Amino acid sequence: MTDESPVSVATESHLAPTARLSAWSSAWSRSQFGEGGFYRTHRAEQEFTTSVHVDRQLAQVLATRIEGERQRSSDRDFAVIDIGAGDGTLLRQLHNLLPSGITYVGVDMREPPQQLTNDVTWIQRTIDEATTDITGRDGEWTGVLIAHEFLDDIPCDVVELDESLTPHAVLVDPITGAEEIGPGLDDPAASRFIDDPTGSLAWLERWWPATRPLARREIGLSRDRVWGRLRNVLTRGTAIAIDYSHTEADRRRGVWDGGTLQGFAHGRPRRPIPDGSMNITAHVALDACAGSTRRAGESLAQSSVLTGLAGFPGSFGSHRWLIDPVVQR
């Protein structure tokens, strides 16, 4: 993640990949959400810390924005929808900070936490880019939707640039984490591993263009699509994403040429192995998510959003906020 020239850790192969190898997006998805996957066998809050588990400062900032949105709304029914609600901590904090009369909805693949109050609706489901009606009432809600450290868990394809700056799919062994360089995205064979090679090439050209050989990229197309789905939950209001992120300017300068794919287990970063034993994450191009919608939202550094709040942990400094107004026509 520096301006030093990247070094490939994958093996270049001109042979047919072994049957066990797959694109990172597929292996990542199975390792997190499939049978025996990380989120089915682990409690995320026991493996790593998010800012909502540090203190209530982030909830306080969100509560101020939510209350302002509620006061400006002409709708009597106003909802706060937490996507990837986990153990319900953020919902509980907001419930305690905001006035009565607000509907609270938590969406997560896990069962509802026991600590939830009776006035919180819990929807148990997994969300990906193919998900249609997330809440059963998508397009009917007025309010604020929050995706806090959610998009970085959406699996995406990983590519590495060759000497001619052509991006190649990075293939991974889901048991060992060993990698091989697969076909270029301009090769018809890429469709065996990448769902949309043409769209992926277009995304890279627009949001993370080539800089130098051996540079890595995580293709954010799946996150853009999921963000579009999340916005469609609302008919009116604001969708807010808060996540580890990078900016287009830094990507173009090569700051993130080493890629951001990372594993986490027992509170520590690990070499990512998609075997279900660890959380796997990668930074989100929130500016691309914003640019994928008709009404582009505003991407802000968390430091600017939290200006005036002393003591907020510096370890969350690479977070950015996407504040995306929603008005469905």
C-alpha positions in Angstrom: 0.0 0.0 0.0 2.9 2.3 -0.7 4.5 3.8 -3.7 7.1 1.0 -3.8 6.9 -1.3 -6.8 4.5 -4.3 -5.9 5.8 -7.8 -5.9 3.5 -10.6 -7.0 3.0 -13.5 -4.6 1.0 -15.5 -7.1 2.3 -18.1 -9.4 2.0 -17.4 -13.1 0.5 -20.3 -14.9 -0.1 -20.9 -18.6 -1.7 -24.3 -17.9 -5.3 -25.1 -17.2 -6.0 -24.2 -13.5 -6.5 -27.1 -11.2 -10.1 -27.9 -10.3 -9.8 -26.6 -6.8 -8.8 -23.1 -7.9 -11.5 -20.4 -8.3 -11.7 -16.7 -8.6 -11.3 -14.8 -5.3 -15.0 -13.7 -5.4 -16.3 -17.2 -5.4 -14.0 -18.6 -2.8 -14.5 -15.5 -0.6 -18.3 -15.8 -0.8 -18.3 -19.5 0.2 -15.8 -19.0 3.0 -17.9 -16.2 4.6 -21.5 -17.1 3.9 -21.6 -20.7 2.8 -22.1 -23.8 4.9 -19.5 -23.8 7.6 -18.5 -20.2 6.6 -17.1 -17.6 8.9 -20.3 -15.8 9.6 -22.2 -19.0 10.2 -19.6 -20.3 12.7 -18.2 -17.2 14.4 -19.4 -14.1 16.2 -17.8 -11.3 14.4 -17.7 -9.0 17.4 -15.5 -11.6 19.1 -13.0 -11.6 16.2 -12.5 -7.9 15.5 -13.6 -4.5 16.8 -15.8 -2.0 15.0 -16.2 1.6 16.0 -19.7 1.0 17.4 -18.2 -1.4 20.0 -15.7 1.2 21.2 -18.2 3.8 22.4 -21.3 5.7 21.4 -19.7 8.6 19.6 -20.5 7.3 16.1 -24.0 6.5 17.2 -24.3 10.1 18.5 -23.3 11.6 15.2 -25.7 9.3 13.3 -28.5 10.1 15.7 -28.1 13.8 15.1 -28.3 13.3 11.3 -31.3 10.9 11.7 -33.2 13.3 13.9 -32.6 16.1 11.4 -33.8 13.9 8.6 -36.9 12.9 10.6 -37.8 16.6 11.3 -37.5 17.5 7.7 -39.7 14.5 6.6 -43.4 14.9 5.9 -44.0 11.2 6.4 -45.5 10.1 9.7 -43.8 6.7 9.4 -40.0 7.0 9.7 -37.6 4.1 9.9 -34.0 3.5 10.7 -32.7 0.4 8.9 -29.4 -1.1 9.9 -27.9 -3.4 7.2 -25.5 -6.0 8.5 -26.8 -5.3 12.0 -24.6 -8.0 13.7 -25.3 -8.2 17.4 -27.7 -5.2 17.3 -25.3 -2.8 19.1 -25.8 0.2 16.8 -29.6 -0.2 16.8 -29.7 -0.3 20.6 -27.5 2.8 20.8 -29.7 4.7 18.3 -32.9 3.5 20.1 -31.6 5.0 23.3 -30.5 8.3 21.7 -33.5 9.0 19.5 -37.1 10.1 20.5 -40.0 7.6 20.3 -42.1 7.1 17.2 -39.3 5.7 15.0 -39.4 2.2 13.5 -36.2 0.2 13.8 -35.3 -2.6 11.4 -32.2 -4.8 11.6 -31.1 -7.0 8.7 -28.4 -9.7 9.1 -27.8 -13.3 8.2 -27.7 -14.2 11.9 -30.6 -14.8 14.2 -32.0 -11.8 16.2 -29.9 -11.0 19.3 -31.6 -11.6 22.6 -30.9 -8.1 23.8 -33.1 -6.4 21.2 -36.2 -4.6 22.4 -39.6 -5.7 21.1 -40.1 -2.7 18.9 -37.1 -3.7 16.6 -38.0 -5.7 13.5 -35.3 -8.3 12.7 -35.0 -9.6 9.1 -32.7 -12.6 8.8 -31.2 -12.9 5.4 -28.0 -12.8 3.4 -27.5 -9.9 1.0 -25.6 -10.1 -2.3 -25.9 -8.4 -5.7 -28.6 -10.9 -6.7 -30.8 -10.1 -3.7 -34.2 -8.6 -4.8 -36.5 -7.6 -2.0 -34.3 -7.2 1.1 -37.0 -6.2 3.6 -40.2 -7.5 2.0 -41.2 -3.8 1.6 -38.4 -2.4 -0.5 -39.2 0.9 -2.1 -41.8 1.7 0.6 -39.6 2.9 3.5 -39.0 6.5 4.4 -36.0 7.2 6.7 -32.3 6.5 7.0 -30.6 3.3 5.9 -27.2 2.6 7.4 -24.6 0.1 6.1 -21.8 0.3 8.7 -18.8 -1.8 7.8 -21.0 -3.9 5.6 -19.8 -3.3 2.0 -16.2 -4.3 2.8 -17.5 -7.8 3.4 -19.1 -8.1 -0.1 -16.9 -10.4 -2.1 -15.3 -9.0 -5.2 -12.9 -10.2 -7.9 -9.1 -9.6 -7.5 -6.9 -8.9 -10.5 -3.2 -8.4 -11.0 -1.7 -6.4 -13.9 0.9 -8.1 -16.2 3.8 -6.4 -17.9 1.6 -5.0 -20.6 -0.8 -3.7 -17.8 -3.5 -6.2 -18.8 -5.5 -7.2 -15.7 -5.6 -11.0 -15.0 -7.9 -12.8 -12.7 -6.2 -14.0 -9.5 -7.2 -17.5 -8.7 -7.0 -19.0 -5.2 -6.9 -22.4 -3.5 -9.6 -22.2 -0.8 -7.8 -24.6 1.5 -4.2 -23.2 1.4 -4.7 -19.7 0.1 -2.1 -20.3 -2.6 -2.7 -18.2 -5.7 -2.2 -18.5 -9.4 -2.6 -15.9 -12.1 -5.4 -16.8 -14.4 -6.5 -15.5 -17.8 -6.6 -11.8 -18.7 -10.0 -10.2 -18.5 -9.8 -9.6 -22.3 -9.5 -13.4 -22.8 -12.7 -15.3 -23.4 -11.4 -17.9 -20.9 -11.9 -15.3 -18.2 -15.6 -15.9 -18.2 -15.0 -19.3 -16.6 -14.0 -17.4 -13.4 -15.3 -13.8 -13.7 -19.0 -13.3 -14.0 -18.7 -10.0 -16.0 -15.3 -9.6 -17.5 -16.4 -6.8 -19.8 -18.1 -4.9 -17.0 -15.1 -5.5 -14.8 -12.7 -4.0 -17.5 -15.0 -1.0 -17.8 -15.0 -0.5 -14.0 -11.3 -0.7 -13.8 -10.8 1.8 -16.6 -13.1 4.3 -14.9 -12.4 3.8 -11.2 -8.9 2.1 -10.9 -6.9 2.4 -14.1 -3.6 0.7 -14.7 -0.5 2.1 -13.1 2.3 -0.4 -13.2 3.0 -4.2 -13.7 2.2 -6.5 -10.8 -0.2 -4.0 -9.2 -3.3 -5.5 -7.7 -6.9 -4.3 -7.7 -10.2 -5.4 -6.1 -13.0 -4.8 -8.6 -15.8 -3.0 -6.9 -18.5 -3.8 -9.3 -20.3 -6.1 -6.9 -20.3 -3.5 -4.2 -21.7 -0.9 -6.6 -24.6 -3.2 -7.4 -25.2 -4.1 -3.8 -25.3 -0.4 -2.9 -27.8 0.2 -5.6 -30.0 -2.5 -4.1 -29.7 -1.0 -0.6 -30.7 2.5 -1.9 -33.8 0.9 -3.4 -35.0 -0.2 0.0 -36.0 3.4 0.6 -38.5 5.5 -1.3 -37.3 8.7 0.4 -34.6 9.5 2.8 -30.8 9.0 3.1 -28.7 5.9 2.6 -25.4 6.1 4.6 -22.4 3.7 4.1 -19.5 3.9 6.5 -16.5 1.7 5.7 -12.8 1.3 5.1 -12.3 3.1 1.8 -9.9 4.7 -0.6 -10.3 7.6 -3.0 -10.0 7.7 -6.8 -7.1 10.2 -6.6 -5.1 7.9 -4.4 -5.9 4.9 -6.5 -4.7 6.7 -9.6 -1.5 7.7 -7.8 -0.7 4.1 -7.1 -1.1 4.4 -3.3 -3.1 1.2 -3.1 -1.3 -0.8 -5.8 -0.6 -3.6 -3.3 -4.3 -4.2 -2.9 -6.3 -4.2 0.3 -7.5 -7.8 0.6 -7.0 -8.9 4.2 -7.9 -11.6 6.6 -8.8 -11.0 10.3 -8.9 -13.7 13.0 -8.8 -13.3 16.8 -8.4 -9.5 16.5 -5.3 -9.7 14.3 -4.7 -9.3 10.6 -3.9 -12.5 8.7 -2.9 -13.6 5.2 -6.3 -14.1 3.7 -7.2 -17.8 3.3 -10.8 -18.5 2.2 -11.3 -21.6 4.3 -14.0 -20.2 6.7 -11.6 -19.7 9.6 -11.3 -15.9 9.3 -13.1 -12.8 8.2 -12.0 -11.6 4.8 -12.4 -8.0 3.8 -11.2 -5.3 1.3 -11.5 -1.6 1.2 -14.5 -0.1 -0.6 -14.4 2.4 -3.5 -17.3 4.4 -2.0 -16.8 7.0 -4.8 -17.6 4.3 -7.3 -20.7 3.3 -5.3 -21.8 6.9 -5.4 -21.1 7.2 -9.1 -23.2 4.1 -9.9 -26.4 5.8 -8.9 -28.4 8.5 -10.7 -28.2 10.9 -7.8 -24.6 10.7 -6.8 -24.0 10.9 -3.0 -21.2 12.6 -1.2 -18.1 10.7 0.0 -16.5 12.2 3.1 -13.5 11.3 5.2 -14.7 10.2 8.6 -12.4 12.8 10.3 -14.5 15.5 8.7 -17.8 13.9 9.7 -16.6 13.6 13.3 -15.0 17.0 13.6 -15.3 18.2 17.2 -15.5 14.8 18.7 -12.5 14.3 20.9 -11.1 10.9 21.6 -12.5 9.0 18.6 -10.1 6.1 17.9 -7.5 6.9 15.3 -7.5 3.3 14.1 -10.7 4.0 12.2 -9.2 7.0 10.4 -9.3 5.3 7.0 -13.1 5.1 7.2 -15.1 7.2 4.8 -18.8 8.0 4.8 -21.1 7.9 1.7 -24.1 10.1 2.4 -26.6 9.3 -0.5 -29.9 11.1 -0.7 -32.7 8.9 -2.0 -35.8 10.2 -3.8 -37.5 7.4 -5.9 -39.7 8.7 -8.8 
